């Protein structure tokens, strides 16, 4: 925690100003309510997505600049797989190509495209095989749209930014590290088996504090699936917004596959009896910590994904679970070994760095096992290469 305090002390003046504006806004929002508190889901939504003061409206560089070397100090708060190495996009493109070939489509949608580097590398991979894809991006952050337009400047004739969901879409959809950034509700299951929800209030010193309130009916209903797994005195999260996002898909997807890539677990692992404090994490300048009240507006806030919930909601709204496995299995099945073998090895230093990044993608103690890939589809019958071996779909709903 002393490292975070040091970072906060040495923030750029613009970041300090942004932090203070966000804290003042949240303070006023809380004070204006009858309860003098708001649900954490609402607090997190403002902290991340408020159009003026939220994290994704921040002017600072929140995305890793892929031009930096991995062994140097890098800007931003986190590194995603597409920014780690272009090998990720090269490999994912193989699965996307198989999907589009079966559909007879050239349409791709990416939700939350970050810096735009994944879109850039995928479009380039298809250009390498003389295929011109139609790439659409749905992004709610205007600063990120500006960054994406810079990244994708040379591909402007193939890119379209959508301000709303499409109609009757046929093609491939990518959601890389999208669901983990959706605001969550936090519950507490007390020693006396009472279900409470964590709200955010303010103490006499003007600091954000946790306030426990009885759970509403929405939370009580969701807890019916979780209570049999956990012990007493247990705190964790439920992502109602990710479930709602899944439910919209059948309304606009006519035929295709959605690839969701994120970190998380099936329900019986997510709500494990040893994980008693939940999965909520914050990131600032590549430092991870669990207290969301430290730097709202300039810190990333995430929670892990309950992939069992994704599978259940998909089935409820008529979508098919086409596969679920670890990121390592998915990439190996999709041909990452062949991708690496085909790389230019003339620059030994660059090649060694690439191999190190690939190792991070595949390692069980890094991204390879923590990250998962689930594919959900509509009117799609072909077996997907990314799940040809070690498909774990059966573990989602025991």
C-alpha positions in Angstrom: 0.0 0.0 0.0 3.0 2.3 0.6 3.8 2.0 -3.1 0.3 3.3 -4.0 0.6 6.2 -1.6 3.9 7.1 -3.2 2.4 7.0 -6.7 -0.5 9.2 -5.6 1.9 11.6 -4.0 3.9 12.0 -7.2 0.9 12.1 -9.6 1.0 14.4 -12.6 -1.0 17.6 -11.7 -3.7 16.8 -14.3 -4.2 13.4 -12.7 -4.4 14.9 -9.3 -7.0 17.4 -10.6 -9.0 14.6 -12.2 -8.9 12.5 -9.0 -10.2 15.4 -6.9 -13.0 16.2 -9.4 -14.1 12.6 -9.3 -14.0 12.4 -5.5 -16.0 15.6 -5.2 -18.6 14.4 -7.7 -19.0 11.0 -5.9 -19.2 12.8 -2.6 -22.0 15.1 -3.8 -23.8 12.2 -5.4 -23.8 10.3 -2.1 -24.8 13.3 0.0 -27.7 14.0 -2.3 -29.4 10.7 -1.7 -31.9 10.1 1.1 -29.8 7.2 2.4 -26.6 9.2 2.2 -25.2 6.1 0.4 -25.2 4.5 -3.0 -24.9 0.9 -4.2 -21.3 -0.1 -5.0 -22.5 -1.0 -8.5 -23.5 2.7 -9.1 -20.4 3.9 -7.4 -18.2 1.8 -9.7 -20.2 2.8 -12.8 -19.5 6.5 -12.0 -15.9 5.9 -11.1 -15.2 4.2 -14.5 -17.7 5.5 -16.9 -18.8 9.0 -15.9 -18.4 10.9 -19.1 -16.6 13.8 -17.4 -14.7 12.4 -14.4 -14.6 8.6 -14.9 -11.5 6.5 -15.5 -12.3 6.0 -19.2 -12.8 9.8 -19.6 -9.4 10.5 -18.1 -7.0 12.4 -20.3 -4.0 10.3 -19.2 -2.6 7.4 -21.2 -4.5 4.4 -19.7 -3.5 1.9 -22.3 -0.1 0.3 -22.7 1.8 1.7 -25.7 2.9 -1.4 -27.6 6.0 0.4 -29.0 7.7 0.1 -25.6 9.8 -2.9 -24.7 8.5 -5.3 -22.1 11.6 -4.8 -19.9 11.2 -1.1 -19.7 8.9 1.1 -17.6 5.7 1.3 -19.5 2.9 3.9 -19.4 -0.7 3.0 -18.3 -2.2 0.8 -15.6 -2.4 -2.6 -17.3 -1.3 -4.7 -20.2 -3.7 -6.8 -22.2 -3.0 -9.8 -24.4 -3.2 -7.9 -27.7 -0.7 -5.3 -26.5 1.7 -7.9 -25.1 2.5 -9.4 -28.5 1.0 -9.4 -32.0 1.2 -13.2 -31.8 -2.1 -13.1 -29.9 -3.9 -11.4 -32.8 -2.3 -13.6 -35.3 -3.5 -16.7 -33.5 -7.0 -15.4 -32.8 -7.3 -14.4 -36.5 -7.1 -18.1 -37.4 -10.2 -18.9 -35.3 -11.9 -15.8 -36.6 -11.1 -16.8 -40.2 -12.6 -20.3 -39.6 -15.7 -18.7 -38.2 -16.2 -16.2 -41.1 -15.4 -18.8 -43.7 -18.2 -21.0 -42.4 -20.6 -18.1 -42.2 -19.7 -16.8 -45.6 -19.2 -13.4 -44.0 -16.4 -10.7 -43.7 -18.0 -8.9 -40.7 -16.3 -8.5 -37.4 -17.5 -6.5 -34.3 -15.2 -5.8 -31.4 -16.6 -4.5 -28.1 -14.3 -2.2 -26.1 -11.4 -2.1 -28.5 -8.9 -0.5 -26.1 -6.0 1.0 -28.0 -7.2 -0.5 -31.3 -4.1 -2.7 -31.6 -6.1 -5.9 -31.7 -8.2 -4.6 -34.5 -5.2 -3.3 -36.4 -3.4 -6.7 -36.2 -6.5 -8.7 -37.1 -7.2 -6.6 -40.2 -3.5 -6.9 -41.2 -3.6 -10.7 -40.9 -6.6 -10.8 -43.2 -4.9 -8.5 -45.7 -2.0 -10.9 -45.7 -4.3 -13.5 -47.2 -6.0 -10.9 -49.5 -9.2 -10.7 -47.5 -10.8 -7.4 -46.8 -12.8 -7.6 -43.6 -15.5 -5.1 -42.4 -14.4 -4.3 -38.9 -16.8 -2.5 -36.6 -16.0 -1.2 -33.1 -18.5 -0.4 -30.3 -16.7 1.8 -27.8 -18.3 4.1 -25.1 -15.1 6.0 -24.3 -14.5 9.1 -26.5 -10.8 9.3 -25.5 -10.3 5.7 -26.4 -12.1 6.3 -29.8 -9.6 9.0 -30.5 -6.7 6.6 -29.6 -8.2 3.9 -31.8 -8.6 6.2 -34.7 -4.9 7.1 -34.5 -3.9 3.4 -34.2 -6.2 2.4 -37.2 -5.5 5.4 -39.4 -4.1 3.3 -42.2 -7.2 1.1 -42.2 -9.9 3.8 -42.1 -11.6 2.4 -45.2 -12.3 -0.9 -43.3 -13.3 0.5 -39.9 -16.6 1.8 -38.6 -17.4 3.0 -35.1 -21.0 2.1 -34.2 -23.0 4.3 -31.8 -25.6 1.6 -31.2 -26.0 -2.1 -31.6 -26.4 -3.4 -35.2 -29.5 -5.0 -36.7 -29.5 -8.6 -38.0 -25.7 -8.9 -37.8 -24.0 -12.0 -39.3 -20.4 -12.5 -38.5 -17.8 -12.8 -35.6 -17.9 -10.8 -32.4 -14.9 -10.3 -30.1 -15.1 -9.2 -26.5 -11.6 -9.1 -25.0 -11.4 -8.1 -21.4 -14.8 -6.4 -21.6 -16.9 -8.1 -18.9 -14.4 -7.7 -16.1 -14.7 -3.9 -16.4 -18.5 -4.0 -16.0 -19.8 -2.6 -12.6 -20.6 -5.3 -10.1 -22.8 -5.7 -7.0 -21.0 -6.8 -3.9 -22.7 -9.1 -1.4 -21.8 -10.1 2.1 -23.0 -13.4 3.6 -22.8 -12.9 7.3 -22.1 -15.3 10.2 -25.8 -15.4 11.0 -26.6 -16.2 7.4 -28.0 -12.8 6.6 -27.5 -11.6 3.0 -26.3 -8.0 2.8 -25.3 -5.7 0.0 -22.3 -3.4 0.3 -23.1 0.3 -0.4 -20.7 3.3 -0.3 -21.1 6.1 2.2 -19.0 8.9 3.6 -17.6 9.2 7.2 -17.2 12.5 9.1 -13.7 13.0 7.6 -15.2 12.9 4.1 -13.7 9.4 3.3 -15.6 6.7 1.4 -16.7 3.8 3.6 -18.6 0.6 3.3 -22.2 0.5 4.5 -24.1 -2.8 4.7 -27.7 -2.9 3.8 -30.2 -5.8 3.4 -30.1 -7.3 0.0 -32.9 -6.5 -2.5 -34.9 -9.1 -4.3 -32.6 -9.2 -7.3 -29.6 -10.0 -5.2 -31.5 -12.5 -3.0 -32.6 -14.4 -6.1 -29.1 -14.5 -7.5 -27.7 -15.7 -4.2 -29.8 -18.9 -4.4 -27.2 -20.4 -6.7 -24.2 -19.3 -4.6 -25.2 -20.0 -1.0 -24.8 -23.8 -1.4 -21.1 -23.3 -2.3 -20.0 -20.8 0.3 -19.4 -20.7 4.1 -20.5 -18.0 6.4 -18.8 -14.6 6.6 -18.2 -14.4 2.9 -17.9 -11.4 0.5 -17.9 -11.5 -3.3 -19.4 -10.0 -6.4 -22.2 -10.6 -8.9 -22.1 -9.0 -12.3 -25.7 -8.3 -13.3 -24.5 -6.1 -16.1 -22.6 -8.8 -17.9 -25.7 -11.0 -17.8 -27.8 -8.1 -19.2 -25.2 -7.7 -22.0 -25.5 -11.4 -22.9 -29.3 -11.1 -23.1 -29.1 -8.4 -25.7 -27.2 -10.6 -28.1 -30.1 -12.6 -29.6 -31.9 -9.3 -30.4 -29.2 -8.1 -32.9 -27.2 -11.3 -33.8 -28.9 -13.2 -36.6 -26.1 -15.7 -37.2 -22.6 -15.9 -35.8 -20.2 -16.4 -32.8 -19.3 -14.3 -29.9 -15.8 -14.9 -28.5 -15.4 -13.7 -24.9 -11.9 -13.6 -23.5 -11.4 -12.6 -19.9 -10.1 -13.7 -16.6 -12.4 -15.7 -14.3 -13.7 -19.1 -13.3 -16.7 -21.4 -13.4 -19.1 -20.7 -10.4 -17.8 -23.5 -8.1 -14.3 -22.0 -8.4 -15.3 -18.4 -8.4 -17.1 -18.7 -5.1 -14.6 -21.1 -3.6 -14.6 -21.3 0.2 -11.0 -20.1 0.3 -11.8 -17.0 -1.7 -13.7 -15.2 1.1 -13.0 -11.6 0.1 -14.0 -11.7 -3.5 -12.1 -10.8 -6.7 -12.4 -7.0 -6.9 -9.1 -5.5 -8.0 -7.8 -2.1 -8.9 -4.8 -1.1 -11.0 -2.8 2.1 -11.1 0.6 2.3 -12.8 0.8 -1.5 -12.9 0.3 -1.8 -9.2 -2.6 -4.1 -8.1 -4.6 -3.6 -4.9 -8.1 -4.3 -3.6 -9.3 -1.0 -2.1 -11.5 0.8 -4.7 -11.6 4.0 -2.6 -8.0 5.0 -3.1 -8.0 6.7 -6.5 -11.4 6.7 -8.2 -11.3 8.3 -11.7 -7.7 7.5 -12.3 -7.5 3.8 -11.4 -8.9 0.7 -13.2 -11.4 -1.3 -11.3 -12.2 -4.9 -12.3 -13.6 -8.2 -11.0 -13.3 -11.7 -12.4 -16.0 -13.2 -14.6 -18.4 -16.0 -13.5 -18.4 -18.1 -16.7 -21.1 -20.3 -15.4 -23.4 -17.4 -15.3 -22.5 -16.5 -18.9 -23.3 -20.0 -20.0 -26.6 -20.1 -18.1 -27.8 -16.8 -19.3 -26.8 -17.7 -22.9 -28.9 -20.9 -22.7 -31.8 -19.0 -21.2 -32.0 -16.6 -24.2 -31.5 -19.2 -26.9 -27.8 -19.0 -27.5 -25.5 -22.0 -27.7 -22.3 -22.5 -25.7 -19.9 -23.6 -28.5 -16.8 -24.1 -26.3 -15.1 -23.0 -23.1 -11.4 -23.5 -22.2 -8.3 -21.8 -20.8 -6.6 -19.2 -22.9 -3.6 -21.5 -23.3 -5.7 -24.3 -24.6 -7.5 -22.0 -27.0 -4.3 -20.5 -28.4 -2.6 -23.9 -28.8 -5.7 -25.3 -30.5 -5.8 -22.3 -32.8 -2.2 -22.9 -33.9 0.0 -20.5 -31.9 2.9 -22.9 -32.2 2.8 -22.7 -36.0 2.4 -18.9 -35.7 5.6 -18.7 -33.6 7.5 -21.0 -36.0 6.6 -18.8 -39.0 7.9 -15.6 -37.3 10.9 -13.7 -38.6 13.9 -14.8 -36.5 16.5 -12.5 -38.1 16.4 -10.1 -35.1 17.4 -12.4 -32.2 16.6 -9.9 -29.5 13.1 -9.2 -30.7 12.5 -12.9 -31.2 13.5 -13.7 -27.6 11.2 -10.9 -26.4 8.4 -12.4 -28.4 8.9 -15.8 -27.0 8.8 -14.4 -23.5 5.5 -12.8 -24.3 4.1 -16.0 -25.7 5.3 -17.8 -22.6 3.2 -15.3 -20.5 0.1 -16.1 -22.7 0.5 -19.8 -22.3 1.9 -20.2 -18.7 -0.4 -21.7 -16.1 0.9 -19.4 -13.5 0.3 -16.3 -15.6 -2.4 -15.6 -18.3 -2.6 -19.1 -19.7 -4.8 -20.5 -17.0 -6.3 -17.4 -15.3 -7.8 -16.2 -18.6 -10.5 -18.2 -20.2 -12.3 -18.2 -23.6 -16.0 -18.9 -24.1 -17.7 -19.0 -27.4 -21.5 -18.5 -27.6 -23.3 -18.7 -30.9 -26.5 -18.4 -32.8 -27.4 -20.5 -35.9 -23.8 -21.8 -36.0 -23.2 -25.6 -36.1 -19.5 -26.0 -37.0 -17.0 -27.2 -34.4 -14.6 -24.4 -33.5 -10.8 -25.2 -33.7 -10.1 -23.2 -30.5 -12.0 -25.8 -28.5 -10.9 -29.0 -30.4 -9.0 -30.3 -27.3 -9.6 -29.8 -23.6 -13.1 -28.2 -23.9 -14.3 -27.5 -20.4 -17.9 -26.6 -21.2 -19.1 -29.5 -18.9 -17.5 -27.7 -15.9 -19.7 -24.6 -16.3 -22.9 -26.1 -15.1 -22.2 -29.2 -12.9 
